Amino acid sequence: MRYSLLVGVLIGAATLSGCTEGILDPKGPIAAAERQILFNSLGIMLAIVIPTILATLGVAYWFRSSNTRARYLPDFTYSGRLEMLVWSIPAMTVLLVGGVAWLGAHDLDPRKPIASTVKPVSVQVVSLDWKWLFIYPEQSIATVNQLTIPVGTPVRFELTSSGVMNSFFVPQLAGQIYTMAGMVTRLHLQADHPGTYLGLSANFSGNGFADMRFNVEAVPAESFEKWVDAARGAGPVLDAQAYAGLVKPSKAVAPFTYSAAAPGLFNRALSAGMRPADASHLAHPASQRAER
């Protein structure tokens, strides 16, 4: 018994050791609230699962062939009390779990801003084949497969796709949300602790899907400003022509930054709909008239 208990503890420790850098190790208020919903739902479900397992073992033990005290009732067909017990407990469990999920879904609506006295940072996200483009409209810079945010500051995301549907997911900071061509989805998150957090695509989108990963660098506000200044001083400019090259499918793209991003590029990429191969429509209408 002692060795069995030790083996069980070791297996449990090894299993839980894989929970780092995931939804069970939140580093922000949204992820922490989502974990609490998960724990509440698990506790409610265990309230019926554990008694059911124990009752199954108890029935098997009591009605074993060697127990002469067990009553054998071959003609038994119905019991109102048993039916009430069998259906009321699962129904109550479904209501409780559904209530927890329903309330949590409203409290953690991705569109709902995070209450804070700090001005949020805006980031526009475009999922490409197979990489992530992050545009900072207020800072007029952009990055690929790299997201840097200030600690303790809400981040407001606008997300779309250049083509196929995808899914934006940073497990330690917020739940996943889909990106779709011609549509905008919104998400809010916040990092409470400095660090590097994994971001990924949670929706299969083709051969390069496995490479659609990025690091979220949560840094102090002063370091964020220094990073913005450094990004403005080096790198290419993200304009219509650069976007036309970026939107072409590519795999395992190393992170890099753009020193400047054309104003309104996200909105024009959004209006492109399902035409990722043709970026000529991203040019400013005035320049198109000049060409004609």
ChimeraX attribute file (.defattr): number of C-alpha atoms within 10 A of each C-alpha:
attribute: neighborCount
match mode: 1-to-1
recipient: residues
	/A:1	6
	/A:2	7
	/A:3	8
	/A:4	9
	/A:5	10
	/A:6	11
	/A:7	12
	/A:8	12
	/A:9	12
	/A:10	12
	/A:11	12
	/A:12	11
	/A:13	11
	/A:14	11
	/A:15	10
	/A:16	11
	/A:17	9
	/A:18	10
	/A:19	11
	/A:20	11
	/A:21	16
	/A:22	16
	/A:23	19
	/A:24	19
	/A:25	15
	/A:26	22
	/A:27	22
	/A:28	19
	/A:29	20
	/A:30	23
	/A:31	25
	/A:32	18
	/A:33	16
	/A:34	21
	/A:35	17
	/A:36	14
	/A:37	18
	/A:38	17
	/A:39	13
	/A:40	16
	/A:41	19
	/A:42	13
	/A:43	13
	/A:44	16
	/A:45	16
	/A:46	13
	/A:47	12
	/A:48	14
	/A:49	14
	/A:50	11
	/A:51	11
	/A:52	12
	/A:53	11
	/A:54	11
	/A:55	12
	/A:56	12
	/A:57	11
	/A:58	12
	/A:59	12
	/A:60	11
	/A:61	12
	/A:62	15
	/A:63	14
	/A:64	11
	/A:65	9
	/A:66	9
	/A:67	10
	/A:68	10
	/A:69	8
	/A:70	12
	/A:71	9
	/A:72	9
	/A:73	7
	/A:74	6
	/A:75	6
	/A:76	7
	/A:77	6
	/A:78	8
	/A:79	9
	/A:80	8
	/A:81	8
	/A:82	10
	/A:83	10
	/A:84	10
	/A:85	11
	/A:86	11
	/A:87	10
	/A:88	12
	/A:89	13
	/A:90	14
	/A:91	11
	/A:92	13
	/A:93	17
	/A:94	15
	/A:95	12
	/A:96	16
	/A:97	19
	/A:98	13
	/A:99	13
	/A:100	16
	/A:101	17
	/A:102	12
	/A:103	11
	/A:104	16
	/A:105	13
	/A:106	10
	/A:107	12
	/A:108	21
	/A:109	13
	/A:110	21
	/A:111	13
	/A:112	14
	/A:113	16
	/A:114	19
	/A:115	8
	/A:116	10
	/A:117	8
	/A:118	10
	/A:119	9
	/A:120	20
	/A:121	18
	/A:122	18
	/A:123	22
	/A:124	20
	/A:125	26
	/A:126	26
	/A:127	28
	/A:128	24
	/A:129	24
	/A:130	25
	/A:131	28
	/A:132	25
	/A:133	25
	/A:134	25
	/A:135	29
	/A:136	19
	/A:137	19
	/A:138	10
	/A:139	18
	/A:140	17
	/A:141	23
	/A:142	29
	/A:143	23
	/A:144	22
	/A:145	24
	/A:146	20
	/A:147	24
	/A:148	18
	/A:149	24
	/A:150	23
	/A:151	22
	/A:152	20
	/A:153	21
	/A:154	25
	/A:155	20
	/A:156	21
	/A:157	23
	/A:158	20
	/A:159	26
	/A:160	29
	/A:161	29
	/A:162	25
	/A:163	22
	/A:164	17
	/A:165	16
	/A:166	24
	/A:167	19
	/A:168	25
	/A:169	19
	/A:170	24
	/A:171	20
	/A:172	25
	/A:173	28
	/A:174	26
	/A:175	18
	/A:176	18
	/A:177	19
	/A:178	20
	/A:179	25
	/A:180	22
	/A:181	23
	/A:182	18
	/A:183	13
	/A:184	18
	/A:185	16
	/A:186	19
	/A:187	22
	/A:188	23
	/A:189	23
	/A:190	25
	/A:191	27
	/A:192	18
	/A:193	15
	/A:194	15
	/A:195	14
	/A:196	15
	/A:197	19
	/A:198	16
	/A:199	22
	/A:200	21
	/A:201	24
	/A:202	18
	/A:203	17
	/A:204	14
	/A:205	18
	/A:206	11
	/A:207	12
	/A:208	16
	/A:209	19
	/A:210	15
	/A:211	18
	/A:212	23
	/A:213	23
	/A:214	22
	/A:215	17
	/A:216	19
	/A:217	19
	/A:218	23
	/A:219	21
	/A:220	16
	/A:221	14
	/A:222	10
	/A:223	15
	/A:224	17
	/A:225	15
	/A:226	11
	/A:227	15
	/A:228	17
	/A:229	14
	/A:230	13
	/A:231	21
	/A:232	20
	/A:233	12
	/A:234	12
	/A:235	16
	/A:236	16
	/A:237	18
	/A:238	23
	/A:239	17
	/A:240	20
	/A:241	13
	/A:242	14
	/A:243	21
	/A:244	17
	/A:245	12
	/A:246	18
	/A:247	21
	/A:248	15
	/A:249	15
	/A:250	14
	/A:251	14
	/A:252	14
	/A:253	16
	/A:254	11
	/A:255	16
	/A:256	14
	/A:257	23
	/A:258	22
	/A:259	21
	/A:260	23
	/A:261	24
	/A:262	18
	/A:263	16
	/A:264	12
	/A:265	20
	/A:266	22
	/A:267	14
	/A:268	17
	/A:269	23
	/A:270	21
	/A:271	16
	/A:272	21
	/A:273	16
	/A:274	16
	/A:275	14
	/A:276	20
	/A:277	14
	/A:278	14
	/A:279	20
	/A:280	13
	/A:281	15
	/A:282	22
	/A:283	15
	/A:284	16
	/A:285	10
	/A:286	9
	/A:287	9
	/A:288	12
	/A:289	8
	/A:290	7
	/A:291	7
	/A:292	6
